[in-house]
Amino acid sequence: MSARVLSSVLAVTLGLGPAHAIDARIDQVSPHMGEMVVTMGSGQRPVDDTLRFEPYQMVDDLFLRDDYVLVMRHGPTDWSKLDEENVAPGDCANQRVLSETGQDAMRNLGTLMAANGLYPAQIVVSEWCRNQQTVEHLLRGMEVVDASVRERIPLETDAELNLLLSLQGAADVTGLRERVETWTGSNGAGPLLLITHFTNIEELTTFTVFEGEMLMVDPQRDGRVLGYLRLQSARPDIGHFNVR
């Protein structure tokens, strides 16, 4: 769908005049990388980021299939405050949580996904506060495009996606792997989105991911990773990439 047609559809859906229409497009920015872009209408919160995906060649599968799974790490956190020893997943005052920048990033991510027509059919999320915050701000960003997302996208919290080998965490990735392997599609509603943690994703896929990054995983090919999606602003974090 062209950017012009998509913006017209969105304007009708949201009841917006031309000055307030949302314009979205997908660009190929290199032989191997694509980029989702959105321009907000007058008076709307700007989205000062883009959603990059690689390889570009996965673009057809990304939008024409619904039998894949997006495995996502929670959004950018404030590393000046680490999890206290034996902190419970729901004890937000004593664990690392999303930074203000991370909250903005997840709202941008939600808007970029929704404006370009990439909606999950179902979301399953870890109990940890940073993951719960991630899905909350992701949905807020999607609501800018479609106010009905909370009503039509089922949201589930599952301890099997909790931080691996931590207090009240998952003992292994058996539950996470089962979620991936048993997903067979949604009759066109979109992929499954699982929001979990760095260590869980690394154990499942052997890939190391930035905060807020998603891997496109194919259950039909023994869990093969087809590519990744992450905000252009995403950077390695100090906790898992040893950067200063």
C-alpha distance (Angstrom), angle and dihedral (degrees) to the residues before:
residue distance angle dihedral
M1 . . .
S2 3.80 . .
A3 3.78 122.0 .
R4 3.82 90.3 -114.5
V5 3.81 93.9 52.7
L6 3.79 92.6 43.0
S7 3.81 92.8 51.2
S8 3.80 90.8 50.3
V9 3.80 91.9 50.6
L10 3.79 91.2 49.3
A11 3.78 92.3 48.2
V12 3.80 90.5 54.3
T13 3.82 92.9 44.0
L14 3.79 93.5 50.9
G15 3.78 96.3 38.0
L16 3.80 91.0 -119.3
G17 3.75 128.7 152.8
P18 3.82 120.1 -126.8
A19 3.80 92.4 -91.9
H20 3.82 90.1 57.3
A21 3.82 98.7 42.1
I22 3.79 119.8 126.8
D23 3.79 112.6 -125.5
A24 3.81 116.2 -158.1
R25 3.77 132.4 176.3
I26 3.79 143.2 162.5
D27 3.81 119.3 -129.1
Q28 3.78 130.5 -169.1
V29 3.82 102.0 -133.5
S30 3.82 98.1 177.8
P31 3.81 137.2 0.9
H32 3.80 88.7 -86.2
M33 3.82 106.6 26.4
G34 3.79 134.9 72.4
E35 3.79 129.5 -169.3
M36 3.80 132.5 -154.1
V37 3.79 112.8 -146.9
V38 3.79 132.4 -173.6
T39 3.80 131.0 -171.0
M40 3.79 116.0 -162.6
G41 3.77 123.7 -142.5
S42 3.78 127.1 -113.4
G43 3.81 114.1 -58.8
Q44 3.82 94.5 13.4
R45 3.80 126.6 118.4
P46 3.81 106.2 -90.4
V47 3.79 121.1 -123.5
D48 3.79 105.2 -139.6
D49 3.79 95.9 -175.4
T50 3.80 141.4 62.5
L51 3.80 132.7 -138.6
R52 3.78 112.0 -122.9
F53 3.78 125.1 -163.0
E54 3.77 133.2 -174.2
P55 2.94 137.2 -123.9
Y56 3.78 97.4 30.7
Q57 3.80 87.5 -151.5
M58 3.83 90.2 74.0
V59 3.81 91.0 67.5
D60 3.82 94.8 99.9
D61 3.80 93.3 50.3
L62 3.80 89.9 45.3
F63 3.79 94.3 59.5
L64 3.79 105.4 22.4
R65 3.81 99.8 46.8
D66 3.80 129.9 62.2
D67 3.81 98.9 -179.1
Y68 3.81 96.3 86.1
V69 3.81 129.9 88.9
L70 3.80 129.3 -129.9
V71 3.80 108.3 -145.9
M72 3.80 107.7 -163.2
R73 3.78 136.3 -173.1
H74 3.82 116.4 -139.7
G75 3.80 118.0 -93.3
P76 3.84 129.2 -87.0
T77 3.80 112.8 -55.4
D78 3.79 138.6 -161.0
W79 3.81 103.9 -100.7
S80 3.82 92.1 -171.3
K81 3.82 87.0 80.6
L82 3.80 115.6 51.3
D83 3.79 128.3 -167.1
E84 3.79 111.2 -82.6
E85 3.77 117.4 -123.9
N86 3.81 112.3 -79.7
V87 3.79 92.3 0.6
A88 3.79 113.2 168.5
P89 3.83 118.0 -120.3
G90 3.81 91.8 -114.1
D91 3.82 96.5 46.3
C92 3.80 97.4 101.7
A93 3.81 95.0 172.0
N94 3.79 92.5 63.8
Q95 3.77 104.3 40.6
R96 3.78 139.8 65.9
V97 3.80 110.1 -84.4
L98 3.80 138.1 178.3
S99 3.78 116.3 -64.2
E100 3.81 119.7 -132.5
T101 3.79 87.1 -103.8
G102 3.79 88.7 51.8
Q103 3.80 91.9 51.2
D104 3.82 90.5 51.5
A105 3.79 90.2 47.3
M106 3.80 93.1 53.3
R107 3.81 91.6 49.0
N108 3.81 88.3 50.9
L109 3.79 89.9 48.7
G110 3.80 91.4 52.1
T111 3.78 93.0 49.5
L112 3.80 92.9 46.7
M113 3.80 91.8 50.2
A114 3.80 95.1 46.3
A115 3.80 96.4 42.6
N116 3.79 89.8 53.3
G117 3.81 92.5 46.9
L118 3.80 98.5 -107.0
Y119 3.81 105.2 136.6
P120 3.80 125.4 159.5
A121 3.78 116.6 -127.1
Q122 3.80 90.7 -146.2
I123 3.82 135.9 7.0
V124 3.81 124.3 -150.8
V125 3.80 117.3 -174.8
S126 3.81 140.9 -175.6
E127 3.81 119.4 -107.0
W128 3.80 93.0 -120.0
C129 3.80 116.0 114.0
R130 3.81 95.5 -122.0
N131 3.80 89.6 55.3
Q132 3.80 93.3 46.3
Q133 3.81 89.1 49.7
T134 3.79 89.6 49.1
V135 3.79 94.2 56.5
E136 3.81 92.1 42.9
H137 3.81 93.6 55.5
L138 3.80 92.2 39.4
L139 3.81 89.3 57.1
R140 3.79 91.8 45.5
G141 3.78 88.4 56.4
M142 3.80 91.9 48.8
E143 3.80 91.1 49.4
V144 3.80 89.1 65.2
V145 3.80 86.2 68.7
D146 3.81 101.5 29.4
A147 3.79 120.1 18.8
S148 3.82 91.6 -164.8
V149 3.82 98.6 63.6
R150 3.82 95.6 106.2
E151 3.79 90.8 51.7
R152 3.78 97.1 48.7
I153 3.83 104.5 33.3
P154 3.83 111.5 71.9
L155 3.81 113.0 -135.1
E156 3.81 121.9 -157.6
T157 3.80 132.4 179.2
D158 3.81 114.0 -146.8
A159 3.82 126.4 -176.5
E160 3.82 88.3 -152.2
L161 3.82 86.0 75.8
N162 3.82 92.6 51.5
L163 3.78 121.3 120.0
L164 3.80 108.3 -62.6
L165 3.83 116.8 -103.3
S166 3.82 93.8 -7.9
L167 3.80 130.4 117.9
Q168 3.82 107.6 -54.9
G169 3.77 86.6 -5.3
A170 3.77 131.8 133.4
A171 3.81 114.6 -75.7
D172 3.81 89.6 -145.4
V173 3.79 139.1 -17.7
T174 3.80 95.5 -90.6
G175 3.81 92.6 112.4
L176 3.80 92.9 44.9
R177 3.80 91.5 48.2
E178 3.80 91.0 49.0
R179 3.80 90.1 53.1
V180 3.79 89.3 54.9
E181 3.79 97.8 41.7
T182 3.81 95.9 48.7
W183 3.82 96.6 48.9
T184 3.80 108.4 109.2
G185 3.79 101.7 166.4
S186 3.79 140.0 -83.7
N187 3.82 108.4 -107.8
G188 3.78 91.2 -95.8
A189 3.81 99.4 -44.0
G190 3.81 94.5 114.4
P191 3.81 141.3 -97.5
L192 3.79 129.9 -49.6
L193 3.83 114.3 -96.8
L194 3.83 118.2 -152.6
I195 3.82 116.8 -172.2
T196 3.79 111.5 -161.2
H197 3.83 141.2 130.3
F198 3.81 141.7 -65.9
T199 3.80 96.0 -107.3
N200 3.80 93.6 46.7
I201 3.81 92.1 50.8
E202 3.79 93.1 46.0
E203 3.80 91.2 50.3
L204 3.81 92.0 47.8
T205 3.81 99.3 43.8
T206 3.87 107.6 10.1
F207 3.83 86.5 -124.1
T208 3.81 121.8 125.4
V209 3.80 112.2 -142.4
F210 3.79 137.0 -164.9
E211 3.80 121.0 -120.7
G212 3.80 107.5 -78.4
E213 3.80 93.9 16.6
M214 3.81 122.1 135.7
L215 3.79 129.1 -153.8
M216 3.78 119.3 -151.4
V217 3.80 104.7 -135.0
D218 3.80 124.6 -170.5
P219 3.83 115.2 -145.8
Q220 3.80 89.2 -171.9
R221 3.83 90.1 63.3
D222 3.80 100.5 48.1
G223 3.81 93.2 -86.6
R224 3.79 95.9 -53.2
V225 3.81 114.9 174.8
L226 3.81 107.4 -123.1
G227 3.80 96.2 -175.3
Y228 3.78 146.0 -54.8
L229 3.81 139.4 -96.1
R230 3.80 123.7 -156.4
L231 3.77 139.6 151.3
Q232 3.78 116.3 -90.7
S233 3.83 86.8 -122.5
A234 3.84 93.6 56.5
R235 3.79 115.0 121.5
P236 3.83 136.6 179.3
D237 3.81 112.1 -86.3
I238 3.78 125.2 -130.5
G239 3.77 94.0 -122.3
H240 3.79 99.7 62.4
F241 3.81 106.7 14.6
N242 3.82 100.0 45.9
V243 3.81 94.3 -126.4
R244 3.81 125.3 150.0
